[in-house]
Amino acid sequence: MRIREAHASDAQGIRSVHLAAFGDEGPAVADLALALSADESAKPILVLLAESEKGVVGSIIFSSVHIPGSASGPSYILAPLAVAPEMQRMGVGRQLVESGLTILRARGAELVFVLGDPRYYARFGFSTGHKVSAPYDLPYPEAWMCLSLGKVVPQEVKGQLACAESLNRPEHW
Ligand SMILES: CC(C)(COP(=O)(O)OP(=O)(O)OC[C@H]1O[C@@H](n2cnc3c(N)ncnc32)[C@H](O)[C@@H]1OP(=O)(O)O)[C@@H](O)C(=O)NCCC(=O)NCCS
């Protein structure tokens, strides 16, 4: 298995892995992944795929965000992340997250946000120790986490996150 950046020709693979991973929510999350990949307001964006001899078995997207009025530096949100069911719990998700964070750090990213299960994302260093509010009210605030990759201290950044247009819909939050 290898991790690589996605190309325009990977759209079908990206759709398939989200349909497989997310069950009933699959069509909506697959639409989001493809919309984000093509969204000018999401750039710079990082789309990574995990690929085996069977094709795309995992996908992760980091799209640009900013916090108006703050000096937070280049920042991203991780969403969505999907691993094909038959490949789950084998470290594919971990490789996608860690590869993405390594690439973003090298590109000068400061903060990375995620809305997800704290039990999963805490292992990469994401935490709720920040003061940036999400674009919408969240039913589970403990799932709204941030990781610093640079010098910016998350606790010192205040404001409301602004994300790409395709992600800026209440159903995604
Ligand atoms: C969540 C997901 C991306 C994890 O990818 P993965 O390749 O299976 O995960 P890894 O192999 O890197 O890590 C497995 C570990 O994560 C844990 N884990 C997997 N999914 C989890 C979840 N939703 N919440 C908490 N922990 C989870 C497993 O228990 C396992 O823990 P262990 O290492 O202590 O045994 C994958 O299971 C998936 O695509 N799920 C369906 C889609 C989804 O929910 N995506 C949103 C992620 S917030």
The ligand as a Gaussian input file, in Angstrom:
#p B3LYP/6-31G(d) Opt

LIG

0 1
 C      -12.263000       6.135000      11.494000
 C      -11.390000       5.507000      10.413000
 C      -10.973000       6.555000       9.427000
 C      -10.137000       4.947000      11.104000
 O       -9.277000       4.398000      10.130000
 P       -8.562000       3.026000      10.407000
 O       -7.599000       2.794000       9.297000
 O       -9.588000       1.982000      10.644000
 O       -7.821000       3.346000      11.782000
 P       -6.389000       2.905000      12.253000
 O       -6.121000       1.504000      11.800000
 O       -5.402000       3.946000      11.920000
 O       -6.578000       2.957000      13.800000
 C       -7.356000       1.970000      14.385000
 C       -7.659000       2.401000      15.776000
 O       -8.619000       3.438000      15.733000
 C       -9.734000       3.060000      16.485000
 N      -10.883000       3.575000      15.769000
 C      -11.274000       3.304000      14.534000
 N      -12.377000       4.013000      14.253000
 C      -12.640000       4.741000      15.355000
 C      -13.640000       5.657000      15.685000
 N      -14.624000       6.003000      14.839000
 N      -13.613000       6.206000      16.891000
 C      -12.654000       5.875000      17.760000
 N      -11.681000       5.020000      17.503000
 C      -11.685000       4.460000      16.310000
 C       -9.736000       1.575000      16.532000
 O      -10.369000       1.119000      17.690000
 C       -8.247000       1.281000      16.582000
 O       -7.797000       1.446000      17.889000
 P       -6.577000       0.589000      18.428000
 O       -5.415000       0.952000      17.566000
 O       -6.434000       1.033000      19.827000
 O       -7.007000      -0.814000      18.241000
 C      -12.089000       4.347000       9.681000
 O      -12.458000       3.388000      10.621000
 C      -13.312000       4.781000       8.897000
 O      -13.197000       5.132000       7.728000
 N      -14.496000       4.717000       9.537000
 C      -15.720000       5.057000       8.884000
 C      -15.745000       6.497000       8.459000
 C      -15.580000       7.456000       9.618000
 O      -16.179000       7.308000      10.658000
 N      -14.765000       8.495000       9.383000
 C      -14.679000       9.612000      10.281000
 C      -13.506000       9.561000      11.178000
 S      -13.827000      10.685000      12.554000

